[in-house]
């Protein structure tokens, strides 16, 4: 097993030039200092405790606090979310919801107010109920039109989800962050759908960037993971303390798999984004498809703002079919698209979001996550399924 101190050292050889591209950053992210005869990415460190004679000094003491495998992954994610910055700290969690909860519950107290999107991730209503049970005021507004500005006064924290899931609305993150800062509020941005290759919220003024690494960041649909990145200081210290208290930590195998998967993020994102645009362009020609949303379409309501702050538009396309039955028949007819929840994986998935409840969407609303299949094959499958489902 690799020495933990070796795993923790920053590699001068692996250091990236300031102007390195996304592919270079993804491939080299978080690699340790090269050691002769050792792998370039060391295997997972399975340890509940570490040798610790004398006073408890050094980076690794107990498995709930730190792990060398987390260290490399956290460095890798931080290098993508905030390249070239030494003041940003990254913490990995057992899931995206663990990461979300860590920010909300470490920063808010009874009597505080928080602004959430009312069109965001499906679990946010559950979070709202828990926050209110703790005496925290929860205000909500839509993502589109920067509507959260209207309920921001007096809030302690502004929570942004852009693009929103599943509706794919986009807000002006920089504008909202500046307004929040002027009012003394912290800003957290859920960057799950965009990934750090799509946008960098910390550069747009956010205090925290939060994401589910379960989705496109790792892209293989085989692990649960979350992370929080933010400027080092009291706020991130509180997030770290929350992780320690609740024990919301990833296993070393999950962390290692996530780091391994990061190396192909740029390849997957480029392929999936390009195919998603092609899919959206084809779907817009179908009369039975309404409410089509994809920020990369020039006539999408969010395109202008998305083009200012995003470098890639994401792999998710949403649209509505006339009825619940039509949507179900469409999903059943697909051959190259799995009927499954989540998004961002190499294999395309789709689902009728209304089956879960909690999302204010029509019964025929479909969220399609575009994978890495050949674009022509995927488009043909979608068109065939639309034709078959019409019968």
N, C-alpha and C positions, 0 to 999 in steps of 0.2 A: 504494500500500500504506500502511496506517496506521502511524504512528509508534509504535514499540514502547513508548516511555515513556508515550504517551497510553493505549495498551492496558493498561498496568500500573497506572494511577492508579485509586484508589478513587473512585467517584462519590458526591458528597454528594447529588445529585439522585436517584440510584438507591438510596440507603440506605433500608433497610426499617425500619418501626416494630417494636419488640420483640415486639408481639403480632400481627404479620402472620400470616395463615393460610397453609396449605400451598400453595394455588393461587397466591397472591401471591408467595410465596418462589420457587416453581418458575419462574414466568414472568419474574421479575426477577433470578434468581440470577446473580451474577457479571458483570452488565453493567458496562461501563466508563463513565467519565465522558463525558457527551454532548458531542460536538463537532459544530458546525454543518456540515451537508452530508455528514456521515459516517454510515454505517449504525449502527443501535443495537447490533448484534452484528457486529463487524468480521470480515472473512473470514479464512481460515487464513493464517498467516504461514509461507511456505516458505523456510527459511533454514538452511543448514548452519553459517554463521558470520555475524557481525555486524561492522559497522565498529567498530574498537576501537583507536584511536590511544593511545599512551602506556601508563600502567599499566592493567592489566585490572580496572577498577572498573565498577560498575553491574550491573544485573540480567541482561543478556543478553550472553554472550560466545561460546559455542559451542553448537551445536544438540543435543548430547547432554546438556547440563546444564540448559538452560532454553529456553523458547519462549513468546512472548507469548500464543499460542493456548492453551497449557497453563495459563498463569497464570489466564486468565479461567475456564477449566473447573474448575481446582482451587479457585478462589474460590467458584464456584457450588456444587460438591459440598460444600465445607466449610460453606457457608451453609445447606445442607439437613441435614447430619449434626450440626452443632453451631451452630445459629442464635444470634447474639448473642455468640459467644465469640471473643475475639481471640487466645487462647492455643492454638488448634488449627491444625495445619498439615496440608495435604492434598497428596498426590503422586499423579499419574496414571501408569499403566503400559500396556504394550502388550497385556496380557491380564489376566484374573483370576488365572491361575496365576502370572504374573509378580509380581503384587501379593502373593499368598500366599507365594511363595518369598522375596520381599524381606524380609518380617517374620521368617520362620522362620530363614533363613540369615544375617540380619544380627544377630539377637539371641542365637543359640545357638552354643555352642562344644563341642568334644570334652569329654565328662565331664558335660555338662548333661543334664537330663531335661526332656522336654516331654510334656504330656498332650494327646492328640488324641481326637476322637470316633471310635468304631469304626463309626458308621453315617452318616458324613458323605459329602462329595463323593467321587465315584468315583476321582479322581486322588490322594487322600490316601494310599492304600497305596503308590503310586509315590514319594510324598514321604517316607513312612516309611522305605522301603528306602534312599533317599539319605541321610537323616538318620543312620540306623544305620551306613551306610558311613563317615560322618564321625565316628563314635564318640559319637553322641548317643543317650541312652536314650529310647526312645519307649514311653509307656504309653497304653493306650486303654481307653475305657469308653463305654457308650451315652449318648446325649443325654438320654433320658427319665429321670425320677426323680432328676435331678441326680447321676447316678452317677459323674460325673467327680470329685466331691468325694472319693471313696474312694481315689483314686490320686494325690492332689494333693501330699501331703507331699514336700518336697524338690525339687519341680519348679521350673524356671526360667521356664517359660511354659505357660499354659493356653490351649488353642485351643478355642473354642466355635463351634458351627454351630447356630443356632437361628432359625427352624425348620430341622431337618435335611433334607438332600436325599439320597434321595427320600422318606424315611419320614415327614417332617413332624412329628417329635417336637419338643417345646419344653422348654427348661430355664429355671430361674430365674436369669437373667443377673446380677441384682444380688446374689443370694445367693452365687453362685459367685465373682463378682468380689471381694466382701468377704472370702470365705474365702481366695482366692488372695493378696490384698493382705496379709492377716494372716500368711501364710506366706512373704512376700517374692517372690511370683511375679508376672510380668506377665500381662496378659489380652488376648487378641485375639479379636474376634468377627467371624465371617463373616456379613455382613448382606445377602448377595446376594438371598436369597429374599424378605426383608421389605422391602428398600430403606429409605432414610432416612425415607420417608413412612409406613413401617410400624412402625419402632422406631428409637430412637437409642441404640445401645450405649454411646457415650461418656457419656451422661447416667446410664446404669445402672452405671457404674464401670469400664468397659473402658479399657485403655490404647491399644488400636488398634481401629479398625473397618476391615475389609477387605471388598472386594466385587468381583465381576465386573460391570463396566458393560455387558458384552455382553448381559445379560439385561434385566429389566424397567426398569432405570434408563434405558436408551436406547430399548429397546422396539421397534426396527424390524428387528432381525435382520440388520443390514448392516455392523456393525463389531465388532471385538474390542477390549476395553478393560478395565482394572482400576484400582483406586485403593486407597490407604491413607490414613487420617486418624488423627491422634493429637495429643496435647499436644506442643507444641514442646519440644525438649530433646535430650538425648543419644540417646534411643531413636529418635526420628524422624530425627536427624542420621545415624544408622547406616543407616536405611532409605534415605535419600537417597543416601548414599555407595554402597550396594549397587546402586541403580538406575544410578548413574554407571559403576560398575565393569562391570556386565554389559550395560549399554546397552539395558535393557528398556523402551524409551521408545515412546510412541504417535506415529504420524505426525500432522502438523498437520491433515490433512483429517479423520482419525478423531476427533481432539479437537474440531474444530469441529462435526462432525456430532453428536457426543455432547452438546455444549452446546446446539445447536439442539433436540435431542430432549428435553432436560430440561424445556423449557417446557411440554410436554404431559404430564409425568409424573403430575401430580395427576389430570388427566382420565382418562388411561389406567388408573391404579391404582384410581380409584373405580369405573369401569365394570367392570374385570376382577375386582375383589374382589366386587362385588355379584353378578356373573354366576357366579363360582366358588361362592358360597354357594348360589345357586339350583341349579346343577348338582349340588352335593353333596347337597342336599335331595332331588333327584329320584333320584339314584343309590342313596340309602339305601333306596328303596322296591323295588329290584330284587333278587329272591332270588339271582340268580347273582353279584351283587356282594358280595364280602366284604372285610374289612380296610380299609374306607373311612376315609380320614383327611383332615380339613380342620379346622384350628384354630378356624375360625369357627363350626363346628357346636356347639351347646350341650352335646351329650353326647360330644364328642371328648375323649379323655383329656388333651389339652393345653389345652383351652379355658380353664380357670380361670387357669392361669399366663399364657397368651397374652393374656388380657383385661387382666391387670395391667400388662403391659409393652409390648403392641403396640397401635397405633392403627388398623392395617389388617392383615388376616390373610393376605394374599397371593393370588396367582392360580393356585396349583398345588393340584390335588386328586389324591390317589393312591388306588388300589383294586386289588383282585385279582379276576381272572376264573378260572373253574375249571381251565383248562388253558392251556398254551402255544398250542395250536392255536386255542382259542376266542379268546384275546387277539389272535392274528394275524388271524383272520377279522374280528374287531371293528374293528381298525385299518384293514384293507383296505376295509371297508364304509363308513367315514366319508367324507363329502363335504366338510364344512366344516372338518375338522381334518387338518392335514398330519402325516404320519408322519415325524417329524423329532426330533432331539435338541435340547437347550437348552430354555429356557422364558422366559416373560415378554414375548413378542412380541405385537404387535397381532393377528396371525393365530394362532388356536388350533393347538397342536401336541400330539401324544401319541406315546408310544413304549412298547414292552415293554422295561423296563429290563434284564431278564435277558440281552438279546442282546449286551450289552457285556461281561458278566462284571464282577466287582469289587464289585457290590452284593449284599448278603445278602438277596435278595428272592425270592419264589416265581416260578416260570416264567411264571405268568399275571399278574404284577404290571404295572400300567399307571400311568405318570405322565402326567397330563393337565395341560397349561398352557392356561388359559382366556384367550382373546383378547378382542377388542372387538367381536365380531359381535353382532347382536341376540340377546339371551338366549333368546327363544322359538325362533329358528331353530337355535341351537346345541343346546338341549335336545332339540328334535325330531330333529336329526341323530343325537345320541347314543342316543336311545331306538330309532330306526330301526335303527341299526347293531347294537345289542344284540339286537334281534329277528332281524335277518338272520343274525347270526353264530351263532345258536342252531341253525340248520338243519344 
